[in-house]
Amino acid sequence: MIPRIYIPGDSGALALGAERIAKAVRAELAERGIEAKIVRNGSRGAYFLEPMVEVATANGRVAYGPVTPSDVKSLFDCGFLTGGHHKRWLGAPDKIPFLARQTRLTFARCGVTDPLSLDHYKAHGGLNGLQNAVAMTPSDIVKQVTESGLRGRGGAGFPTGIKWKTVLDTSADRKYIVCNADEGDSGTFADRMIMEGDPFVLIEGMTIAGIATGATKGFIYIRSEYPHAVAVMQKAVEIALRAGVLGVNVLGSPNSFDMEVRVGAGAYVCGEETALLDSLEGKRGQVRAKPPLPAHKGLFGKPTVINNVISLASVPVIMDKGAAFYKDFGMGRSRGTIPIQIAGNVKYAGLYEAAFGMTLGEIVDDIGGGTATGRPVKAVQVGGPLGAYFPRALFDTPFDYEAFAAKDGLIGHAGIVVFDDSADMLKQARFAMEFCALESCGKCTPCRIGSTRGVEVLDRLAENIEPEKQIALVTDLCNTMKFGSLCALGGFTPYPVMSALNHFPDDFRPTPVAEAAE
């Protein structure tokens, strides 16, 4: 049997040198006259071990990592093609503690299969959900998704089934499914991992959504900073179309569904669903006033489902295993699993899929291993650049939409960025205001002007100019932005600012220069 070597080709692994490893392995195979197949799989998400090379052996796959180009020759000398021991030997990938403790539903195939092999996808349970869906009525599909408790994984947490039912119940000559892949939050990479490592699951989820709502056309809106994801998704759509997964007769059924990949220019505000729609229509990406809701009048004025990548990629397992199976995971109103992305100053960075309910402390200390610097954790920002900063005093908060909201935080896209005790939270608050000012579409005054004034106020505070007055002013400014902005960009910017101010007040009262000199 020809040896099969797996070397990740997703952009996270590539950034850590995976292409150099692939080149070195090819050269070593040629020099030794060994015939082997190199599969460019997606990453499993344990980025602290990337580039991680796996070999299929008679006893299962064996992993090695993080591999450097200088390791390749010695790997062959140690017999790694048959699982031989080496200083980079990790053993069976699914036994690596970071991976073994996860509950992988949405990401079950990431890192396991060849992303562009439909045969691999089907061999690992792919298309089972779609096969079930084509034999059901649209209302029954919507009912199953609703009963599963699936909520939008893009940040808002809105029940997916309700959104689908609204579109299903709205009459129109054309309906659309739009996948929001404009993943722009700091510390987030789950969407990218799915698109680069298991693109067919997104295609399957979107197709099910189309059948469920009567939509016949889908668009995947990907940010331009994701060229690898764009390339993989385009190839996957072509493969799915040729195989009859897409087209006029989905899997031989009377259902019709087609899709296209569209690339956005990279504006953060286009992650907001109505700004995304304007961009898709060829306009400047600006937030629309609601109503009407996109479910009634969305893309080109037609009823439109807009879901995040992870929301849509979670649908196939629900349609395959059933609503009760999926709902059995999680807590409260937060059902199923969530791909937690652990980044920043952390020892074990990567994607960790688990059921809702783990505490923030468990995620940061037990799974993330604390800071990479070894210094104490000072703060954790959850939910991207608009997420709140949580101090260690709140590390007992369960990872749950309502639990985070109760502590004036938000889960968002489930990105976690860790900071050690050297972080200056006044600077982090200023960054939030500056980010909002740079990314604002400019349509509403609280966001456009408020964020600019916010930077100025925090700069005066940093210079110790009437600090109490500046704190009162920024607090009032945040209140105006929170309740007066048209969308979440201006409305959520107060979360990082006020959480930093409330939980780390000492950082907002700089020591006067004269006192510091003494």
C-alpha positions as CSV (number, residue, x, y, z in Angstrom):
1,M,0.0,0.0,0.0
2,I,1.3,3.5,-0.9
3,P,2.1,5.5,2.2
4,R,-0.2,8.4,2.8
5,I,1.2,11.6,4.4
6,Y,-1.0,14.4,5.7
7,I,0.4,17.9,5.7
8,P,-2.1,20.7,6.5
9,G,-2.6,23.2,3.7
10,D,-4.8,25.6,5.6
11,S,-3.6,29.2,6.0
12,G,-3.0,28.8,9.8
13,A,-0.6,25.9,9.2
14,L,0.9,27.6,6.1
15,A,1.7,30.7,8.3
16,L,3.7,28.4,10.6
17,G,5.7,26.8,7.8
18,A,3.6,23.9,6.5
19,E,4.6,24.6,2.8
20,R,8.3,24.4,3.6
21,I,7.6,21.0,5.3
22,A,5.7,19.7,2.3
23,K,8.5,20.8,0.0
24,A,11.1,19.1,2.2
25,V,9.1,15.9,2.4
26,R,8.7,15.7,-1.4
27,A,12.4,16.2,-1.8
28,E,13.2,13.5,0.7
29,L,10.8,11.1,-0.9
30,A,12.4,11.7,-4.3
31,E,15.9,11.3,-2.9
32,R,15.1,8.0,-1.3
33,G,13.0,6.8,-4.2
34,I,9.9,6.3,-2.1
35,E,6.4,6.5,-3.6
36,A,3.9,8.1,-1.3
37,K,0.8,10.3,-1.5
38,I,0.8,13.7,0.2
39,V,-2.6,14.9,1.2
40,R,-3.0,18.6,2.0
41,N,-5.6,18.3,4.7
42,G,-7.0,21.1,6.9
43,S,-5.6,21.7,10.3
44,R,-7.1,20.0,13.3
45,G,-6.9,23.3,15.1
46,A,-4.1,22.6,17.6
47,Y,-2.0,25.4,16.2
48,F,0.6,25.2,18.9
49,L,1.6,21.9,17.3
50,E,1.6,23.1,13.7
51,P,3.0,22.2,11.3
52,M,1.7,18.8,12.4
53,V,2.4,16.0,10.0
54,E,0.4,12.7,10.1
55,V,1.1,9.4,8.5
56,A,-1.5,6.7,7.9
57,T,-0.1,3.4,9.3
58,A,-1.5,-0.1,9.7
59,N,-2.3,0.8,13.3
60,G,-4.0,4.1,12.4
61,R,-2.7,7.6,12.0
62,V,0.4,8.9,13.8
63,A,1.2,12.5,14.3
64,Y,4.4,14.5,14.6
65,G,4.8,18.1,15.4
66,P,5.6,20.9,15.4
67,V,7.8,19.8,12.6
68,T,10.6,22.0,11.2
69,P,12.3,21.5,7.8
70,S,15.5,20.3,9.6
71,D,13.4,17.5,11.2
72,V,12.4,15.9,7.9
73,K,15.5,13.8,7.2
74,S,15.6,12.4,10.7
75,L,11.9,11.6,10.5
76,F,12.6,9.4,7.5
77,D,15.6,7.9,9.3
78,C,13.4,7.0,12.3
79,G,10.8,5.3,10.1
80,F,8.1,7.8,10.5
81,L,6.2,6.3,7.5
82,T,5.4,3.3,9.7
83,G,4.9,5.4,12.9
84,G,8.5,5.2,14.2
85,H,9.4,7.2,17.3
86,H,11.1,10.6,16.9
87,K,11.5,13.7,19.2
88,R,8.5,15.1,17.4
89,W,6.3,12.0,17.8
90,L,2.8,12.8,19.2
91,G,1.1,9.4,18.7
92,A,-2.5,9.1,17.6
93,P,-3.9,12.5,16.8
94,D,-7.2,11.9,18.6
95,K,-5.3,10.9,21.7
96,I,-3.5,14.3,22.0
97,P,-5.0,15.8,25.2
98,F,-6.0,19.1,23.5
99,L,-8.0,17.2,20.8
100,A,-9.1,14.2,22.9
101,R,-11.1,16.3,25.3
102,Q,-13.2,18.0,22.6
103,T,-16.7,17.3,21.5
104,R,-16.3,17.5,17.7
105,L,-19.6,17.7,15.8
106,T,-19.2,20.6,13.4
107,F,-15.5,20.1,13.1
108,A,-15.5,16.3,13.1
109,R,-13.8,16.1,9.7
110,C,-11.4,19.1,9.9
111,G,-7.8,17.8,9.7
112,V,-9.1,14.2,9.0
113,T,-10.2,14.3,5.4
114,D,-8.9,15.6,2.1
115,P,-10.9,18.9,1.9
116,L,-11.6,18.6,-1.8
117,S,-12.4,14.9,-1.9
118,L,-16.2,14.3,-2.0
119,D,-15.5,10.6,-1.5
120,H,-13.7,11.3,1.7
121,Y,-16.5,13.6,2.8
122,K,-19.1,10.9,2.2
123,A,-17.0,8.2,3.8
124,H,-17.0,10.3,7.0
125,G,-20.8,10.9,7.2
126,G,-21.0,13.7,4.7
127,L,-24.3,14.3,2.8
128,N,-26.3,12.1,5.3
129,G,-28.1,15.2,6.5
130,L,-28.9,16.4,2.9
131,Q,-30.1,12.9,2.0
132,N,-32.6,13.1,4.8
133,A,-33.6,16.7,4.0
134,V,-34.5,15.9,0.4
135,A,-37.0,13.3,1.6
136,M,-38.7,15.8,4.0
137,T,-41.0,18.8,3.6
138,P,-39.6,22.3,4.1
139,S,-41.6,22.8,7.2
140,D,-40.4,19.6,8.8
141,I,-36.8,20.6,8.1
142,V,-37.4,24.0,9.7
143,K,-39.1,22.2,12.7
144,Q,-36.1,20.0,13.2
145,V,-33.6,22.8,13.1
146,T,-35.8,24.8,15.5
147,E,-36.1,22.0,18.0
148,S,-32.4,21.5,18.0
149,G,-32.0,24.8,19.7
150,L,-29.4,26.0,17.1
151,R,-28.7,29.7,17.5
152,G,-26.6,32.0,15.3
153,R,-22.9,31.3,15.9
154,G,-21.9,34.6,14.3
155,G,-22.5,36.5,17.5
156,A,-26.1,37.5,17.8
157,G,-27.3,34.1,19.0
158,F,-30.6,34.5,17.2
159,P,-32.5,31.1,16.9
160,T,-31.8,29.8,13.4
161,G,-35.1,28.0,13.0
162,I,-37.1,31.2,13.6
163,K,-35.1,33.0,10.9
164,W,-35.7,30.1,8.5
165,K,-39.4,29.9,9.2
166,T,-39.8,33.6,8.5
167,V,-38.3,33.2,5.1
168,L,-40.3,30.0,4.4
169,D,-43.5,31.8,5.3
170,T,-42.8,34.9,3.2
171,S,-44.1,34.6,-0.4
172,A,-41.8,35.7,-3.2
173,D,-40.7,34.7,-6.7
174,R,-37.1,34.4,-5.6
175,K,-35.4,33.7,-2.2
176,Y,-31.7,33.6,-1.2
177,I,-29.4,32.0,1.2
178,V,-26.4,34.2,2.1
179,C,-23.5,32.8,4.1
180,N,-21.7,35.5,6.1
181,A,-18.0,34.4,5.9
182,D,-16.8,38.0,6.6
183,E,-14.9,36.7,9.7
184,G,-13.1,39.8,10.9
185,D,-13.0,39.6,14.7
186,S,-9.6,39.5,16.4
187,G,-8.7,36.0,17.6
188,T,-11.3,34.2,15.4
189,F,-10.5,31.6,12.7
190,A,-13.3,29.0,12.9
191,D,-15.0,30.1,9.7
192,R,-11.7,30.0,7.9
193,M,-10.9,26.5,9.2
194,I,-14.2,25.1,8.0
195,M,-13.9,26.7,4.6
196,E,-10.3,25.5,4.1
197,G,-10.6,22.2,5.9
198,D,-14.2,20.9,5.3
199,P,-15.8,23.1,2.6
200,F,-18.5,20.5,1.7
201,V,-20.1,20.7,5.1
202,L,-20.8,24.4,4.4
203,I,-22.2,23.6,1.0
204,E,-24.4,20.9,2.5
205,G,-25.7,23.2,5.2
206,M,-26.5,26.0,2.7
207,T,-28.3,23.5,0.4
208,I,-30.4,22.2,3.3
209,A,-31.3,25.8,4.2
210,G,-32.3,26.4,0.6
211,I,-34.6,23.4,0.5
212,A,-36.1,24.3,3.9
213,T,-37.0,27.9,2.9
214,G,-37.7,27.7,-0.9
215,A,-34.5,29.5,-1.8
216,T,-32.8,28.4,-5.0
217,K,-29.6,30.5,-4.9
218,G,-26.9,30.9,-2.4
219,F,-24.0,33.3,-2.0
220,I,-20.9,32.8,0.2
221,Y,-19.5,36.2,1.1
222,I,-15.8,35.8,2.0
223,R,-13.5,38.6,3.1
224,S,-10.6,39.3,0.7
225,E,-8.0,38.6,3.4
226,Y,-8.9,34.9,3.1
227,P,-7.5,34.0,-0.4
228,H,-7.0,30.3,0.5
229,A,-10.6,30.0,1.7
230,V,-11.8,31.7,-1.4
231,A,-9.8,29.2,-3.6
232,V,-10.9,26.1,-1.7
233,M,-14.6,27.1,-1.6
234,Q,-14.7,27.9,-5.3
235,K,-13.2,24.5,-6.2
236,A,-15.6,22.7,-3.8
237,V,-18.6,24.4,-5.3
238,E,-17.5,23.3,-8.8
239,I,-17.0,19.7,-7.5
240,A,-20.4,19.7,-5.8
241,L,-22.1,21.0,-9.0
242,R,-20.5,18.3,-11.1
243,A,-21.5,15.6,-8.6
244,G,-25.1,16.7,-8.5
245,V,-25.0,17.9,-4.9
246,L,-25.8,21.3,-6.4
247,G,-27.8,22.1,-9.5
248,V,-31.3,21.7,-10.8
249,N,-31.8,18.3,-9.2
250,V,-30.1,18.2,-5.8
251,L,-29.0,14.5,-5.2
252,G,-31.5,13.5,-7.9
253,S,-34.5,15.2,-6.1
254,P,-36.8,17.8,-7.6
255,N,-35.1,20.5,-5.5
256,S,-32.9,23.1,-7.2
257,F,-30.1,25.0,-5.5
258,D,-27.0,26.7,-6.8
259,M,-24.4,28.9,-5.2
260,E,-21.6,31.3,-5.9
261,V,-18.6,32.6,-3.9
262,R,-18.3,36.4,-3.7
263,V,-15.3,38.3,-2.3
264,G,-15.7,41.4,-0.1
265,A,-13.2,44.2,0.1
266,G,-12.5,43.6,3.8
267,A,-14.6,46.3,5.5
268,Y,-15.4,45.2,9.1
269,V,-18.8,46.7,9.0
270,C,-19.8,44.3,6.2
271,G,-19.9,41.6,8.8
272,E,-23.2,43.2,9.8
273,E,-25.9,41.5,7.7
274,T,-27.5,44.5,6.0
275,A,-24.1,46.1,5.2
276,L,-23.1,42.8,3.7
277,L,-26.2,42.7,1.5
278,D,-25.4,46.2,0.2
279,S,-21.9,45.1,-0.6
280,L,-23.3,42.0,-2.4
281,E,-25.5,44.2,-4.5
282,G,-22.5,46.2,-5.6
283,K,-23.1,49.2,-3.3
284,R,-21.0,50.7,-0.6
285,G,-21.3,48.6,2.5
286,Q,-23.6,50.6,4.8
287,V,-26.0,49.5,7.5
288,R,-29.7,49.5,6.6
289,A,-32.4,50.6,8.9
290,K,-34.7,47.9,10.1
291,P,-37.5,47.1,9.4
292,P,-37.8,45.7,6.9
293,L,-35.9,42.6,8.1
294,P,-33.7,40.8,5.6
295,A,-36.0,37.7,6.1
296,H,-38.7,39.8,4.4
297,K,-36.7,42.1,2.1
298,G,-33.1,41.2,1.9
299,L,-30.8,40.7,-1.1
300,F,-32.2,42.5,-4.1
301,G,-35.4,43.1,-2.0
302,K,-36.2,39.4,-1.8
303,P,-36.6,37.2,1.4
304,T,-33.1,36.2,2.5
305,V,-31.6,33.9,5.1
306,I,-28.3,35.3,6.4
307,N,-26.4,32.8,8.5
308,N,-22.8,32.6,9.7
309,V,-20.5,29.8,8.4
310,I,-20.6,27.8,11.7
311,S,-24.4,28.1,11.9
312,L,-24.8,26.6,8.5
313,A,-22.1,24.0,9.0
314,S,-23.8,22.8,12.1
315,V,-27.0,22.0,10.2
316,P,-25.9,18.7,8.5
317,V,-25.2,17.0,11.9
318,I,-28.7,18.1,13.1
319,M,-30.3,16.7,10.0
320,D,-28.2,13.5,10.2
321,K,-28.4,12.7,14.0
322,G,-31.7,14.5,14.8
323,A,-32.7,17.5,16.9
324,A,-32.7,15.6,20.2
325,F,-29.1,14.5,19.6
326,Y,-27.8,18.0,19.1
327,K,-29.9,19.6,21.8
328,D,-28.5,17.1,24.3
329,F,-25.3,19.1,24.4
330,G,-25.1,22.5,26.1
331,M,-26.9,24.4,28.9
332,G,-29.9,26.6,29.3
333,R,-30.9,28.2,26.0
334,S,-27.4,27.6,24.5
335,R,-27.6,24.2,22.9
336,G,-25.1,22.1,20.9
337,T,-21.4,22.8,20.6
338,I,-19.4,26.0,20.1
339,P,-16.0,26.3,18.4
340,I,-14.0,28.3,21.0
341,Q,-11.0,30.0,19.4
342,I,-8.2,30.5,21.9
343,A,-5.6,33.1,20.9
344,G,-3.5,36.0,22.1
345,N,-0.9,35.5,24.9
346,V,-1.7,31.9,25.6
347,K,0.3,28.7,25.8
348,Y,-2.0,26.4,23.8
349,A,-3.6,28.4,21.0
350,G,-6.1,26.8,18.8
351,L,-9.7,25.8,18.1
352,Y,-11.5,23.9,20.8
353,E,-15.0,22.6,20.1
354,A,-17.1,21.8,23.1
355,A,-20.6,21.9,24.5
356,F,-21.7,25.2,26.0
357,G,-21.2,25.3,29.8
358,M,-17.5,25.3,30.4
359,T,-16.3,28.1,32.6
360,L,-14.0,30.8,31.2
361,G,-11.4,29.7,33.8
362,E,-11.4,26.2,32.5
363,I,-11.0,27.4,28.9
364,V,-8.1,29.8,29.8
365,D,-6.2,27.9,32.5
366,D,-6.9,24.2,31.8
367,I,-7.3,24.1,28.0
368,G,-5.3,27.2,27.0
369,G,-2.6,26.5,29.7
370,G,-2.4,30.1,30.9
371,T,-0.2,32.7,29.2
372,A,2.7,31.9,26.8
373,T,4.9,34.3,28.8
374,G,4.3,32.6,32.0
375,R,3.0,35.8,33.6
376,P,-0.4,35.9,35.4
377,V,-3.5,36.3,33.2
378,K,-4.8,39.9,33.6
379,A,-7.7,40.0,31.2
380,V,-9.5,37.9,28.6
381,Q,-11.4,39.6,25.8
382,V,-14.3,37.4,24.6
383,G,-16.2,38.1,21.4
384,G,-13.7,40.0,19.2
385,P,-12.8,43.7,19.2
386,L,-16.3,44.6,20.5
387,G,-16.2,42.1,23.3
388,A,-15.9,42.8,27.0
389,Y,-12.7,42.3,29.0
390,F,-13.2,39.8,31.8
391,P,-10.9,39.8,34.8
392,R,-10.0,36.7,36.8
393,A,-12.8,37.5,39.2
394,L,-15.3,36.5,36.5
395,F,-13.6,33.3,35.4
396,D,-16.4,31.3,36.9
397,T,-18.7,32.5,34.2
398,P,-20.1,29.6,32.1
399,F,-19.6,29.9,28.4
400,D,-23.3,30.6,27.6
401,Y,-25.1,33.4,25.8
402,E,-27.2,34.4,28.8
403,A,-24.5,34.0,31.4
404,F,-22.2,36.3,29.5
405,A,-24.9,38.9,28.9
406,A,-25.6,38.9,32.6
407,K,-22.0,39.9,33.2
408,D,-22.2,42.7,30.6
409,G,-20.3,40.6,28.1
410,L,-21.0,38.7,24.9
411,I,-19.8,35.5,23.4
412,G,-19.8,36.9,19.8
413,H,-18.0,34.6,17.4
414,A,-16.5,32.7,20.4
415,G,-13.0,34.2,20.0
416,I,-11.0,34.5,23.2
417,V,-7.9,36.7,23.4
418,V,-5.7,36.4,26.5
419,F,-3.6,39.2,28.0
420,D,-1.0,38.9,30.8
421,D,-0.4,41.4,33.6
422,S,1.7,43.7,31.4
423,A,-1.3,44.8,29.4
424,D,-2.4,48.4,29.7
425,M,-6.2,48.4,29.7
426,L,-6.5,52.1,29.0
427,K,-4.6,51.5,25.8
428,Q,-7.0,48.6,25.0
429,A,-10.0,50.8,25.6
430,R,-8.5,53.5,23.3
431,F,-7.9,50.8,20.6
432,A,-11.6,49.9,20.7
433,M,-12.7,53.5,20.1
434,E,-10.0,53.9,17.4
435,F,-11.1,50.6,15.7
436,C,-14.7,51.8,15.6
437,A,-13.7,55.1,14.2
438,L,-11.7,53.5,11.4
439,E,-14.3,50.9,10.5
440,S,-17.5,52.9,10.9
441,C,-19.6,53.1,7.7
442,G,-20.4,56.6,8.7
443,K,-24.2,56.3,8.4
444,C,-25.1,57.1,12.1
445,T,-23.8,59.9,14.2
446,P,-23.2,58.1,17.6
447,C,-20.8,55.6,15.9
448,R,-19.2,58.0,13.4
449,I,-18.6,60.9,15.8
450,G,-18.8,59.2,19.1
451,S,-15.9,56.9,18.4
452,T,-13.7,59.8,17.3
453,R,-14.5,61.8,20.4
454,G,-13.9,58.7,22.4
455,V,-10.3,58.5,21.2
456,E,-9.8,62.1,22.1
457,V,-11.2,61.7,25.6
458,L,-9.1,58.7,26.3
459,D,-6.0,60.4,25.0
460,R,-6.6,63.3,27.5
461,L,-7.1,60.7,30.2
462,A,-3.7,59.1,29.3
463,E,-2.2,62.5,29.7
464,N,-3.8,62.8,33.2
465,I,-5.8,65.9,32.2
466,E,-8.8,66.2,34.6
467,P,-9.1,62.4,34.9
468,E,-12.4,62.3,36.7
469,K,-14.0,64.6,34.2
470,Q,-12.7,62.4,31.3
471,I,-14.0,59.2,32.9
472,A,-17.4,60.8,33.4
473,L,-17.4,62.0,29.8
474,V,-16.3,58.6,28.3
475,T,-19.0,56.9,30.3
476,D,-21.7,59.2,29.0
477,L,-20.3,58.8,25.5
478,C,-20.5,55.0,25.7
479,N,-24.1,55.2,26.9
480,T,-25.0,57.3,23.8
481,M,-23.2,54.9,21.4
482,K,-24.7,51.8,23.0
483,F,-28.3,53.0,22.7
484,G,-28.1,55.3,19.7
485,S,-26.1,53.5,17.1
486,L,-27.8,51.8,14.1
487,C,-25.8,48.6,14.4
488,A,-23.6,46.5,16.7
489,L,-20.3,48.3,15.6
490,G,-21.1,51.5,17.5
491,G,-23.5,49.7,19.8
492,F,-21.0,47.2,21.1
493,T,-17.9,49.4,21.2
494,P,-18.8,50.4,24.7
495,Y,-18.4,46.8,25.9
496,P,-14.6,46.7,25.8
497,V,-14.3,50.3,26.9
498,M,-16.6,50.1,29.9
499,S,-15.5,46.6,31.0
500,A,-11.9,47.8,30.9
501,L,-12.8,50.9,32.9
502,N,-14.9,49.0,35.5
503,H,-12.7,46.0,36.0
504,F,-9.3,47.7,35.8
505,P,-9.9,51.2,37.2
506,D,-6.2,51.7,38.2
507,D,-5.2,51.6,34.6
508,F,-7.4,54.6,33.9
509,R,-5.8,56.8,36.6
510,P,-2.3,57.2,35.4
511,T,0.3,58.2,37.9
512,P,1.3,61.9,37.4
513,V,4.7,62.4,35.8
514,A,6.0,64.3,38.8
515,E,5.0,61.5,41.2
516,A,6.4,58.8,39.0
517,A,9.8,60.7,39.0
518,E,9.9,60.8,42.8
